[in-house]
Amino acid sequence: MSKEDLFVVEDVQNAEETPVVPEKEVKETPAKGGESETGISVLDSLSGKARRLFDESDYSEEDFSSMFKLYDETMKSIEQGNIVQGKVVMITSDSVIVDIGFKSEGAIPISEFGNDELEEGNLVEVFLDDFENQEGQLVLSKQKADFMKVWDKIKEAHDNNEVIDGRLVRRIKGGIVVDLMGVDAFLPGSQIDIRQVKNFDQYIGEMSQLKIIKLNKLRRNIVVSRRAVIEDERATMREQVLKELEIGQVREGTVKNITDFGAFIDLGGVDGLLHITDMSWGRISHPSELVSIGDAIQVKVLNYEEGKTRISLGIKQLTPYPWDGVDEKYPVGAVVNGKVVSTTDYGAFVELEHGIEGLVHISEMSWTQHVKHPSKIVTVGEVVPVKILNVDKKGEKISLGIKQLEPDPWETIDERHPVGTRVEGKVRNLTNFGAFVEIEEGIDGLVHISDMSWTRRIKHPSEIMKKGDTVEVIILDIDKSNRRISLGHKQIFDDPWATLEEKFAVGMITKGIIIRILDRGVVVELENHIEGFVPTFQLGQDVKKPSDAFDVDEELPLKVIEFDKDQRKIVLSVRDYFKDRDRAEFEEFKDKHKPKPVTIGDAFGDILEGAPESETSEEKMPKTTAVTVEAVVAEEAVAEEEPEKDDSKS
C-alpha cells in the first residue's frame, strides 16, 4: 500500500459528511465485502475528495475495502506509549530511520542500538514516544522499548532480591555501565567489591552476578551491586568456615591486605591476622618481603577469641622449630661464619642460619679499639667469622664475639712494656686531668697532669703537649684487669729538687717574675721554670690584695726565707730582701707599688663576685698543686707573728 493510498483511507476516517446511521439499521453481523462494521458501504462513506481519488484509481470496490480494513486494524495497534514493530528503511552515520506503518517515519539515534548489527529491511521493536515532534516526525526509542520489554523481569528480580547476570560494558564517572538483559544499568564504584577498587578497567567485558538495589521506572534508572552478591556469598562461607575452624588446623587463604605489623588473610568469608612475628623464624623488616596481596598461602590457626571474631594465624609454625638442638649445633667456643643482618648502637646481629641469630656486643668487637658504633667494624650483609660465647636456648639468645678470634694484647702487655720502660707514643686526647698517649696500636696510657713536670704547676696538659704530638714517656704502672696504664713524662728527666737546695738555700738573693696573683700572695717563676711563693705580708707593701699593687709579668727582687725539699716549695720575701738595703731604695720600691685607687665599680664588683679569687683558684688547682698551696698557707700562719718583730727592728 503506497502512502497516497494511506491518505485516501485516512480521509475516509476523517470524512466530514459521514451519514448518521440509525441505531435500528446497525447490523450486528460482521461486515462483508464492501461494507463497514456498521453495514454502510465504504464507498458511500467517502467524502467528495476521497471519492474523486477513488474514481481516478484502478482499484475495485472490493480491493479498496480490503485496504481500508487493513489500515483500520493497523491504526488501532499504533498507540502512543506502546511498543510497536517497525522496519529499518535507512541507516545514516548517526541515525536509524524506522517505518512503523504510520504516515511518517521516525529517526532513532544509532547509539541506542549498541552493538546490534543493522541492515535496511531489518524488523525492530521500538517504543512510540510521541506521534509527532516539531518537525512532524514520529518520536521513537529503541532503548525505551528494550527497557519496557525487560521491566517486569527486572522488577521481579528486585522485589525477590534475586541474583541476575550482567555484562560490565564501559566505565563512566563514578562507576561502570552494565548491560542488564539488554538495558543499561549503573554499577557504582563502591558496589563493585567489598574492598576499594582503584582500577575499574580490569572488570570491563566481564560477566558478573549482580543484585538490583534501586529502581526508578519513570527515569529508567537501574542501580545494581556486585558487592551485595559477594557479601552474601562470604556470609555463607563464613558460617561454614566458623563451624569447621579449630586451633592447629592448616587452611588455605588469600592475602587480603598488608600492614606494617602483618597481613590479613581471607579464609573464605572470615579474616585472620598473620602477624609479622609469626611469618618467619628469621628476621624480616616488613610482611611484603614474604607475601603479596592476592597470594594464596597455607596458614596454621594459632588461636581465636570466643565467637571466633579474631583469628591468629601463622606460617612459620608449618616448619620445624630451628632452636631445637641449637646448643649441639653451636657449642660454646666454636667458630662459625654468619651474615650481619642488622646493626644497633649496642652491637650487631649475625644470622647463623635461617631463624637463628646471635648478638655481637660492641664490647666484643675489638680488644684495643674504642668502637663507637658497630658499623665501624662490620657492615650489613657482610659474612664474618664469629666465636660462640654463650647459648641461651630458652631465651633464644646466642652471644657472639669477634675479638676472641685474636689473642688479647692486654694479657702480655707487661711483657712487651715492663714498668719503667721508656716508650714513644702519640698524644690522642687531652682532658683536664691529663693526656692519653697511644703506646701501641689500640693501647693508650694516661699521663696525669701531676706527672708532666717536676717544677711547674700545670693547669692544663696543653701547656706541656698538644694533641698529635709524639712524646716520650715512662711506664709507671699496668693494671691488666682494668686495662689501664699509668704513664709519666716528667720521669724522663732527673728530679731537679735534689740540687735546688744549694741554689735556693735560705738567705739566698734572687729574682722572680710574677706568673699568678692570689689573694694570699703571688706565685713567681725563678730560673729553670722553678716556681716559688711570696706571701702577701712579704711583698713589702701594706695591701689587702696583691693585685692592688702588683701585676703579672712584673719582676721582683727576692730573698729565700724557706726551702722544703719534701713539700717541693720555696717561700720568698721582698721585705727581707730590702732589710739589707738602703731605706731610700725600699721607699722607691714602695712608691712604685702604691695601692691602686678603689673605684665604686671595684667595690661593688667585689661584693657581687662573692667568693674570693684565691678560693676559686684553689678549687681549680690539681691535687698536687693544692697540697703545695696548703703548705704555703700554713707557712703564712707561722710567719704572721714575725712582721711586728721585723718592723720594730727596722
C-alpha positions as CSV (number, residue, x, y, z in Angstrom):
1,M,0.0,0.0,0.0
2,S,1.5,3.3,-1.0
3,K,1.4,6.5,1.0
4,E,-1.1,8.0,-1.4
5,D,-3.4,5.1,-0.7
6,L,-3.0,5.6,3.1
7,F,-4.0,9.2,2.7
8,V,-7.2,8.1,0.9
9,V,-8.1,5.6,3.7
10,E,-7.3,8.2,6.3
11,D,-9.5,10.6,4.6
12,V,-12.3,8.1,4.9
13,Q,-12.0,8.1,8.7
14,N,-11.9,11.9,8.8
15,A,-14.8,12.4,6.3
16,E,-16.8,15.4,7.3
17,E,-20.1,14.2,5.7
18,T,-20.3,10.7,7.1
19,P,-24.0,9.9,7.3
20,V,-25.5,9.1,10.6
21,V,-26.9,5.6,10.6
22,P,-30.0,5.0,12.7
23,E,-29.5,2.6,15.5
24,K,-32.1,0.2,14.2
25,E,-30.2,-0.2,10.9
26,V,-26.9,-1.2,12.5
27,K,-26.2,-4.8,11.8
28,E,-24.5,-6.9,14.5
29,T,-23.2,-9.4,11.9
30,P,-19.6,-9.0,10.8
31,A,-19.0,-6.8,7.8
32,K,-18.7,-8.4,4.4
33,G,-17.2,-7.4,1.2
34,G,-17.5,-3.6,0.6
35,E,-19.5,-3.0,3.8
36,S,-18.2,-1.4,7.0
37,E,-18.9,-2.8,10.5
38,T,-22.0,-0.5,10.6
39,G,-23.3,-2.1,7.4
40,I,-22.7,1.0,5.3
41,S,-20.8,0.7,2.1
42,V,-17.2,2.0,2.3
43,L,-17.7,4.0,-1.0
44,D,-20.8,5.6,0.4
45,S,-18.9,6.9,3.4
46,L,-16.2,8.6,1.3
47,S,-16.0,12.4,1.2
48,G,-16.1,14.2,-2.1
49,K,-12.4,14.5,-2.4
50,A,-11.8,10.9,-1.4
51,R,-14.4,9.7,-3.9
52,R,-12.7,11.5,-6.7
53,L,-9.4,9.9,-5.8
54,F,-11.1,6.5,-5.8
55,D,-12.7,7.1,-9.1
56,E,-9.4,8.1,-10.6
57,S,-7.6,4.9,-9.2
58,D,-7.6,1.5,-10.7
59,Y,-8.8,-0.2,-7.5
60,S,-12.1,-2.2,-7.4
61,E,-14.5,-1.6,-4.7
62,E,-13.6,-4.9,-3.1
63,D,-9.8,-4.1,-3.2
64,F,-10.4,-0.7,-1.7
65,S,-12.5,-2.2,1.1
66,S,-9.7,-4.7,1.9
67,M,-7.1,-1.9,2.1
68,F,-9.4,0.1,4.3
69,K,-9.8,-2.8,6.7
70,L,-6.0,-3.4,6.9
71,Y,-5.3,0.3,7.6
72,D,-8.0,0.4,10.2
73,E,-6.5,-2.6,12.0
74,T,-3.0,-1.1,11.7
75,M,-4.0,2.2,13.3
76,K,-5.7,0.5,16.2
77,S,-2.4,-1.2,17.0
78,I,-0.4,2.0,16.9
79,E,-0.9,3.8,20.2
80,Q,1.3,6.3,22.0
81,G,3.3,4.8,24.9
82,N,3.3,1.3,23.4
83,I,5.9,-0.9,21.8
84,V,5.4,-1.3,18.1
85,Q,7.2,-3.2,15.3
86,G,9.0,-1.2,12.6
87,K,11.1,-1.7,9.6
88,V,14.6,-0.2,9.1
89,V,14.3,1.8,5.9
90,M,17.6,3.8,6.1
91,I,20.8,3.9,8.2
92,T,22.8,7.2,8.4
93,S,26.0,8.0,10.3
94,D,24.1,9.0,13.4
95,S,20.5,7.8,13.0
96,V,18.4,4.8,12.0
97,I,15.1,5.6,10.1
98,V,12.3,3.3,11.1
99,D,8.9,2.9,9.4
100,I,6.1,1.6,11.7
101,G,3.4,1.9,9.1
102,F,2.4,5.4,10.1
103,K,2.2,8.4,7.7
104,S,5.7,9.4,8.7
105,E,8.9,7.6,9.8
106,G,10.9,8.1,13.0
107,A,14.6,8.7,13.4
108,I,16.3,6.9,16.3
109,P,20.0,7.7,17.4
110,I,22.2,4.9,16.2
111,S,23.8,4.8,19.7
112,E,20.6,3.3,21.1
113,F,21.2,0.1,19.1
114,G,24.5,-0.5,20.8
115,N,26.5,-3.3,19.1
116,D,23.5,-4.7,17.2
117,E,24.2,-5.4,13.5
118,L,21.6,-3.4,11.4
119,E,20.7,-3.6,7.8
120,E,18.0,-1.9,5.8
121,G,14.9,-4.1,5.9
122,N,15.5,-5.5,9.4
123,L,12.4,-5.6,11.7
124,V,12.9,-3.9,15.1
125,E,10.7,-3.3,18.1
126,V,10.6,0.4,19.2
127,F,8.8,2.5,21.7
128,L,6.3,5.1,20.4
129,D,7.1,8.1,22.5
130,D,5.0,10.6,20.5
131,F,3.2,10.8,17.2
132,E,4.7,14.0,16.1
133,N,7.6,16.3,17.0
134,Q,8.2,19.8,15.9
135,E,9.4,18.5,12.5
136,G,6.3,16.4,12.0
137,Q,8.1,13.1,12.6
138,L,7.4,10.2,14.9
139,V,9.4,10.1,18.1
140,L,10.7,6.6,18.6
141,S,13.1,5.0,21.0
142,K,14.9,1.6,20.9
143,Q,16.3,1.9,24.5
144,K,12.8,2.6,25.9
145,A,11.4,-0.4,24.0
146,D,14.2,-2.6,25.4
147,F,13.6,-1.2,28.9
148,M,9.8,-1.9,28.7
149,K,10.3,-5.4,27.5
150,V,12.5,-6.4,30.5
151,W,11.0,-4.2,33.1
152,D,8.8,-6.8,34.6
153,K,11.7,-9.3,34.9
154,I,13.9,-6.6,36.4
155,K,11.2,-5.6,38.9
156,E,10.6,-9.2,39.9
157,A,14.3,-9.7,40.5
158,H,14.4,-6.6,42.6
159,D,11.3,-7.5,44.6
160,N,12.5,-11.0,45.3
161,N,16.2,-10.0,45.9
162,E,17.3,-12.3,43.2
163,V,20.7,-12.5,41.6
164,I,20.9,-11.8,37.8
165,D,23.7,-11.8,35.3
166,G,25.0,-8.7,33.6
167,R,27.9,-7.7,31.5
168,L,30.1,-4.8,32.5
169,V,30.5,-2.8,29.3
170,R,32.1,0.5,29.9
171,R,33.5,2.8,32.5
172,I,31.9,6.2,33.4
173,K,32.4,8.7,36.1
174,G,31.8,7.0,39.5
175,G,31.3,3.5,38.2
176,I,30.6,1.1,35.4
177,V,27.7,0.8,32.9
178,V,26.2,-2.7,32.9
179,D,24.2,-4.4,30.1
180,L,21.4,-6.0,32.1
181,M,19.1,-8.0,29.8
182,G,19.6,-5.5,27.0
183,V,19.2,-2.3,29.1
184,D,21.8,-0.1,30.7
185,A,22.2,-0.3,34.5
186,F,24.7,1.6,36.7
187,L,27.2,-0.2,39.0
188,P,28.7,2.4,41.4
189,G,32.4,2.1,42.2
190,S,31.6,1.4,45.9
191,Q,29.4,-1.6,44.9
192,I,32.0,-3.3,42.7
193,D,33.8,-5.2,45.6
194,I,33.9,-5.5,49.3
195,R,37.2,-3.6,49.3
196,Q,38.0,-0.3,47.5
197,V,38.7,-0.8,43.8
198,K,41.0,1.7,42.1
199,N,41.2,0.2,38.6
200,F,37.7,-0.2,37.2
201,D,39.0,-1.2,33.8
202,Q,40.0,-4.7,35.0
203,Y,36.3,-5.6,35.1
204,I,35.3,-4.3,31.7
205,G,33.9,-7.0,29.4
206,E,33.3,-9.5,32.3
207,M,30.0,-11.2,33.1
208,S,29.1,-10.9,36.7
209,Q,26.4,-11.8,39.1
210,L,24.5,-8.7,40.4
211,K,21.7,-7.6,42.6
212,I,19.3,-4.8,41.8
213,I,19.4,-2.3,44.7
214,K,17.4,0.6,43.3
215,L,14.7,1.1,40.6
216,N,13.0,4.1,39.1
217,K,10.8,3.3,36.1
218,L,10.0,6.8,35.1
219,R,13.6,7.8,34.9
220,R,14.6,4.3,33.6
221,N,17.2,4.2,36.4
222,I,18.5,0.9,37.5
223,V,21.3,0.6,40.1
224,V,23.0,-2.8,40.7
225,S,25.5,-4.1,43.2
226,R,28.2,-6.8,42.7
227,R,29.3,-6.2,46.3
228,A,25.9,-7.4,47.7
229,V,26.4,-10.7,45.9
230,I,29.9,-11.2,47.3
231,E,28.8,-10.3,50.8
232,D,26.1,-12.9,50.7
233,E,28.5,-15.5,49.4
234,R,31.0,-14.6,52.1
235,A,28.4,-14.7,54.8
236,T,27.5,-18.3,53.7
237,M,31.2,-19.2,53.5
238,R,31.9,-17.6,56.9
239,E,29.2,-19.6,58.6
240,Q,30.7,-22.8,57.1
241,V,34.3,-21.9,58.0
242,L,33.5,-21.0,61.6
243,K,31.8,-24.3,62.1
244,E,34.9,-26.1,60.9
245,L,37.6,-23.9,62.4
246,E,39.8,-25.4,65.1
247,I,43.2,-24.4,66.7
248,G,46.1,-26.2,65.0
249,Q,44.2,-26.5,61.7
250,V,46.0,-25.8,58.4
251,R,43.9,-23.9,55.9
252,E,44.4,-22.1,52.6
253,G,43.7,-18.4,52.5
254,T,44.2,-15.4,50.3
255,V,46.3,-12.4,51.3
256,K,43.7,-9.6,51.5
257,N,45.7,-6.7,53.0
258,I,49.2,-6.0,54.2
259,T,50.2,-3.6,57.0
260,D,53.5,-2.8,58.9
261,F,52.6,-5.3,61.6
262,G,51.3,-8.2,59.5
263,A,48.9,-9.4,56.8
264,F,45.2,-10.1,56.8
265,I,44.3,-13.5,55.3
266,D,40.8,-14.2,53.9
267,L,40.0,-17.8,54.9
268,G,36.7,-17.7,52.9
269,G,34.3,-15.3,54.4
270,V,36.3,-14.7,57.6
271,D,39.6,-12.9,58.0
272,G,42.5,-13.8,60.2
273,L,45.7,-11.9,61.2
274,L,49.1,-13.3,60.2
275,H,51.4,-11.2,62.5
276,I,54.9,-10.4,61.3
277,T,56.4,-12.3,64.2
278,D,54.6,-15.5,63.0
279,M,55.7,-15.2,59.4
280,S,59.3,-16.5,59.7
281,W,61.7,-17.9,62.3
282,G,64.2,-15.5,60.8
283,R,64.3,-11.7,60.7
284,I,62.0,-9.7,58.3
285,S,61.5,-6.0,58.3
286,H,58.1,-5.9,56.5
287,P,55.5,-8.5,55.7
288,S,55.7,-7.7,52.0
289,E,59.1,-9.4,51.9
290,L,57.2,-12.8,52.1
291,V,53.7,-12.2,50.9
292,S,51.8,-10.1,48.3
293,I,48.1,-9.1,48.1
294,G,46.2,-11.8,46.2
295,D,48.7,-14.6,47.1
296,A,47.1,-18.0,48.0
297,I,49.0,-19.4,51.0
298,Q,48.8,-22.1,53.6
299,V,48.4,-20.9,57.2
300,K,48.0,-22.5,60.6
301,V,45.3,-21.5,63.0
302,L,47.2,-20.5,66.2
303,N,44.3,-19.1,68.3
304,Y,41.0,-17.3,68.2
305,E,38.8,-15.4,70.6
306,E,35.4,-16.6,71.8
307,G,33.0,-16.1,68.9
308,K,35.9,-16.5,66.5
309,T,35.9,-12.8,65.7
310,R,39.7,-12.6,66.0
311,I,41.8,-15.3,64.5
312,S,45.5,-15.5,64.8
313,L,47.4,-17.3,62.1
314,G,51.0,-18.4,61.5
315,I,53.3,-19.6,58.6
316,K,56.5,-20.3,60.5
317,Q,54.7,-22.9,62.6
318,L,54.4,-25.0,59.5
319,T,58.2,-25.6,59.6
320,P,60.4,-27.2,62.3
321,Y,61.5,-25.0,65.3
322,P,65.1,-24.1,64.4
323,W,66.2,-23.7,68.1
324,D,65.8,-27.4,68.8
325,G,69.2,-28.8,69.4
326,V,70.9,-25.4,68.9
327,D,73.3,-26.0,71.8
328,E,74.6,-29.1,69.9
329,K,74.9,-27.3,66.6
330,Y,76.7,-24.3,68.1
331,P,78.6,-25.3,71.2
332,V,80.4,-22.6,73.2
333,G,83.8,-21.9,71.9
334,A,83.0,-23.0,68.3
335,V,84.0,-20.6,65.5
336,V,81.3,-20.3,62.7
337,N,80.5,-17.9,59.8
338,G,77.4,-15.7,59.9
339,K,75.8,-12.9,58.0
340,V,75.4,-9.5,59.5
341,V,71.6,-8.7,59.2
342,S,71.4,-5.5,61.3
343,T,73.4,-3.1,63.5
344,T,72.3,-1.1,66.5
345,D,74.1,1.3,68.9
346,Y,75.0,-1.6,71.2
347,G,76.1,-4.3,68.7
348,A,75.5,-6.3,65.5
349,F,73.0,-9.2,64.9
350,V,74.5,-12.1,62.9
351,E,72.4,-14.8,61.3
352,L,74.0,-18.2,61.8
353,E,71.2,-19.9,59.8
354,H,67.6,-19.2,58.9
355,G,65.8,-18.4,62.1
356,I,68.8,-18.4,64.4
357,E,70.6,-15.1,65.1
358,G,73.3,-14.1,67.6
359,L,74.4,-10.8,69.0
360,V,78.0,-9.5,68.8
361,H,78.0,-6.8,71.5
362,I,80.0,-3.7,70.8
363,S,82.4,-4.6,73.7
364,E,83.2,-7.9,72.0
365,M,84.3,-6.4,68.7
366,S,87.9,-5.3,69.5
367,W,90.4,-5.8,72.2
368,T,92.0,-2.4,71.7
369,Q,89.8,-0.1,69.5
370,H,87.3,2.2,71.2
371,V,84.4,1.2,68.9
372,K,81.8,4.0,68.9
373,H,79.4,2.1,66.5
374,P,79.4,-1.4,65.1
375,S,79.3,-0.1,61.6
376,K,82.9,0.9,62.1
377,I,83.8,-2.8,62.3
378,V,81.1,-4.7,60.3
379,T,78.6,-3.9,57.6
380,V,75.1,-5.2,57.0
381,G,75.2,-8.1,54.5
382,E,78.8,-9.0,55.3
383,V,79.7,-12.6,56.1
384,V,82.0,-12.6,59.2
385,P,83.6,-15.3,61.4
386,V,82.4,-15.3,65.0
387,K,83.0,-17.2,68.1
388,I,80.2,-18.7,70.2
389,L,80.4,-17.2,73.7
390,N,77.1,-18.3,75.3
391,V,73.9,-20.1,74.2
392,D,70.5,-19.4,75.9
393,K,68.2,-21.8,74.2
394,K,65.2,-20.9,76.4
395,G,65.6,-17.2,75.7
396,E,66.5,-17.8,72.1
397,K,69.8,-15.8,72.5
398,I,73.3,-16.5,71.4
399,S,76.2,-14.3,72.5
400,L,79.0,-14.0,69.9
401,G,82.4,-12.4,69.8
402,I,84.8,-11.2,67.1
403,K,87.7,-10.0,69.2
404,Q,88.0,-13.5,70.7
405,L,89.3,-14.7,67.3
406,E,92.6,-13.0,68.1
407,P,94.9,-13.1,71.2
408,D,94.2,-10.5,73.9
409,P,97.1,-8.0,73.7
410,W,96.5,-6.9,77.3
411,E,97.4,-10.4,78.5
412,T,101.1,-9.8,77.5
413,I,101.3,-6.1,77.8
414,D,103.6,-6.2,80.8
415,E,106.0,-8.5,78.8
416,R,106.2,-6.0,75.9
417,H,106.2,-2.9,78.1
418,P,107.5,-3.7,81.6
419,V,107.2,-1.0,84.3
420,G,110.0,1.6,84.0
421,T,110.3,1.1,80.2
422,R,110.7,4.3,78.1
423,V,108.4,4.4,75.1
424,E,107.4,6.9,72.5
425,G,103.7,7.5,71.9
426,K,101.3,9.8,70.1
427,V,99.0,12.1,72.1
428,R,95.5,11.0,71.2
429,N,93.4,13.1,73.5
430,L,93.7,15.8,76.2
431,T,91.5,16.2,79.3
432,N,91.5,18.5,82.3
433,F,93.3,15.8,84.3
434,G,95.9,14.6,81.8
435,A,96.7,13.3,78.4
436,F,96.1,9.9,76.7
437,V,99.1,8.6,74.8
438,E,98.9,5.6,72.4
439,I,102.0,3.4,73.1
440,E,101.0,0.8,70.5
441,E,98.1,0.4,68.1
442,G,94.9,0.4,70.1
443,I,96.5,0.7,73.6
444,D,96.6,4.0,75.4
445,G,98.0,5.1,78.7
446,L,97.3,8.2,80.8
447,V,99.9,10.8,81.7
448,H,98.4,12.5,84.7
449,I,98.8,16.3,85.0
450,S,100.9,15.8,88.1
451,D,103.3,13.6,86.2
452,M,104.1,16.2,83.5
453,S,106.6,18.5,85.2
454,W,108.8,18.4,88.3
455,T,108.8,22.1,88.7
456,R,105.8,23.7,87.0
457,R,102.3,23.7,88.5
458,I,100.4,22.7,85.3
459,K,96.8,24.0,85.0
460,H,96.1,22.1,81.7
461,P,98.0,19.4,79.8
462,S,98.1,21.6,76.7
463,E,100.8,23.7,78.5
464,I,103.2,20.8,78.0
465,M,101.9,18.8,75.0
466,K,99.5,19.1,72.1
467,K,97.1,16.5,70.5
468,G,99.0,14.7,67.8
469,D,102.5,15.3,69.4
470,T,104.9,12.4,69.7
471,V,106.2,12.4,73.2
472,E,108.5,10.2,75.3
473,V,107.0,8.6,78.4
474,I,107.8,6.0,81.0
475,I,105.6,3.1,82.1
476,L,104.7,3.8,85.7
477,D,102.0,1.1,86.3
478,I,100.0,-1.5,84.5
479,D,96.5,-2.7,85.6
480,K,95.6,-5.6,83.3
481,S,92.3,-6.4,85.0
482,N,91.0,-2.8,84.4
483,R,93.1,-2.4,81.2
484,R,94.8,0.8,82.4
485,I,98.3,2.0,82.0
486,S,99.8,4.9,84.0
487,L,102.5,6.9,82.2
488,G,104.9,9.6,83.3
489,H,106.5,12.4,81.3
490,K,108.5,14.2,84.0
491,Q,110.1,11.0,85.0
492,I,112.1,11.1,81.7
493,F,114.2,13.8,83.4
494,D,116.1,13.9,86.7
495,D,114.3,15.4,89.7
496,P,115.9,18.9,89.9
497,W,114.8,19.3,93.6
498,A,117.8,17.2,94.6
499,T,120.1,20.0,93.6
500,L,117.9,23.0,94.1
501,E,118.6,23.2,97.8
502,E,122.1,24.6,97.1
503,K,120.8,27.2,94.6
504,F,117.9,28.3,96.7
505,A,119.3,28.0,100.3
506,V,117.7,30.2,102.9
507,G,119.0,33.7,102.7
508,M,119.9,33.5,99.0
509,I,119.1,36.6,96.9
510,T,117.3,36.0,93.6
511,K,114.8,37.5,91.2
512,G,111.4,36.2,90.2
513,I,108.7,37.1,87.6
514,I,105.1,37.1,88.8
515,I,103.1,34.5,86.9
516,R,100.0,34.2,89.1
517,I,98.4,36.5,91.6
518,L,96.4,35.1,94.5
519,D,94.7,36.8,97.5
520,R,97.3,35.3,99.8
521,G,100.3,36.2,97.7
522,V,101.9,35.8,94.3
523,V,103.5,32.8,92.5
524,V,106.8,33.7,90.9
525,E,108.8,31.9,88.3
526,L,112.5,31.5,89.2
527,E,115.3,30.2,87.0
528,N,114.8,26.9,85.1
529,H,111.0,27.2,85.4
530,I,111.1,26.8,89.2
531,E,108.1,28.3,91.0
532,G,108.2,30.0,94.4
533,F,105.6,31.7,96.6
534,V,105.7,35.2,98.1
535,P,103.0,35.7,100.8
536,T,101.1,39.0,100.8
537,F,102.7,40.2,104.0
538,Q,106.2,39.5,102.5
539,L,105.6,41.7,99.5
540,G,106.9,44.8,101.3
541,Q,103.7,46.8,100.8
542,D,100.8,47.1,103.1
543,V,97.9,45.8,100.8
544,K,94.9,43.6,101.4
545,K,95.2,42.1,97.9
546,P,98.4,41.7,95.9
547,S,96.5,42.6,92.8
548,D,96.0,46.1,94.2
549,A,99.8,46.9,93.8
550,F,101.3,44.2,91.6
551,D,100.9,42.9,88.1
552,V,101.6,39.7,86.3
553,D,105.0,39.5,84.4
554,E,106.4,42.1,86.9
555,E,109.9,41.2,88.2
556,L,110.5,41.2,91.9
557,P,113.7,41.3,94.0
558,L,113.5,38.3,96.4
559,K,115.2,36.6,99.3
560,V,114.7,32.9,100.1
561,I,113.2,32.5,103.5
562,E,112.2,28.8,103.3
563,F,113.1,25.8,101.2
564,D,111.2,22.5,101.8
565,K,112.5,19.7,99.5
566,D,109.9,17.1,100.7
567,Q,107.0,19.5,100.1
568,R,108.7,20.9,97.0
569,K,108.2,24.5,97.9
570,I,110.2,27.7,98.1
571,V,109.0,30.6,100.1
572,L,110.5,34.1,99.3
573,S,110.2,37.6,100.7
574,V,110.5,41.1,99.1
575,R,110.5,42.7,102.6
576,D,113.5,40.6,103.8
577,Y,115.3,41.5,100.6
578,F,115.2,45.2,101.5
579,K,116.3,44.7,105.1
580,D,119.9,44.8,103.9
581,R,119.3,47.6,101.5
582,D,119.1,51.4,101.9
583,R,115.9,52.9,103.2
584,A,115.7,55.1,100.2
585,E,115.8,52.0,97.9
586,F,112.9,50.4,99.8
587,E,110.9,53.6,99.7
588,E,111.4,53.8,96.0
589,F,110.1,50.3,95.6
590,K,107.0,51.2,97.8
591,D,106.3,54.3,95.8
592,K,106.4,52.2,92.6
593,H,103.9,49.8,94.0
594,K,101.4,52.0,95.7
595,P,97.9,50.6,96.1
596,K,95.6,51.4,93.2
597,P,92.6,53.7,94.0
598,V,89.5,51.7,94.6
599,T,86.6,52.7,92.3
600,I,82.8,52.2,93.1
601,G,82.8,49.6,90.3
602,D,85.6,47.7,92.0
603,A,83.9,47.8,95.4
604,F,80.6,46.6,94.0
605,G,82.4,44.0,91.9
606,D,83.9,42.5,95.0
607,I,80.5,42.2,96.7
608,L,78.9,40.7,93.6
609,E,81.7,38.2,93.0
610,G,81.2,36.7,96.4
611,A,83.9,34.1,96.7
612,P,87.4,35.4,96.7
613,E,89.7,34.7,93.8
614,S,92.1,32.6,95.8
615,E,89.4,30.1,96.8
616,T,88.3,29.8,93.2
617,S,91.8,29.3,92.0
618,E,92.5,26.7,94.6
619,E,89.3,24.8,93.7
620,K,90.6,24.6,90.1
621,M,94.1,23.5,91.0
622,P,95.2,19.9,90.5
623,K,95.6,17.8,93.6
624,T,99.4,18.2,93.8
625,T,99.3,21.9,93.5
626,A,96.6,22.3,96.1
627,V,98.8,20.4,98.6
628,T,101.7,22.8,97.9
629,V,99.5,25.8,98.4
630,E,98.2,24.4,101.7
631,A,101.7,24.2,102.8
632,V,102.3,27.8,101.9
633,V,99.2,28.9,103.8
634,A,100.5,27.0,106.8
635,E,103.8,28.9,106.4
636,E,101.9,32.1,106.4
637,A,100.2,31.3,109.7
638,V,103.6,30.7,111.3
639,A,105.1,33.8,109.8
640,E,102.3,36.2,110.7
641,E,103.8,36.9,114.1
642,E,107.2,37.9,112.6
643,P,106.3,41.2,110.9
644,E,105.9,43.1,114.2
645,K,109.3,41.9,115.3
646,D,110.8,42.8,112.0
647,D,109.1,46.2,111.9
648,S,110.3,47.0,115.4
649,K,113.8,46.2,114.4
650,S,113.7,48.3,111.3
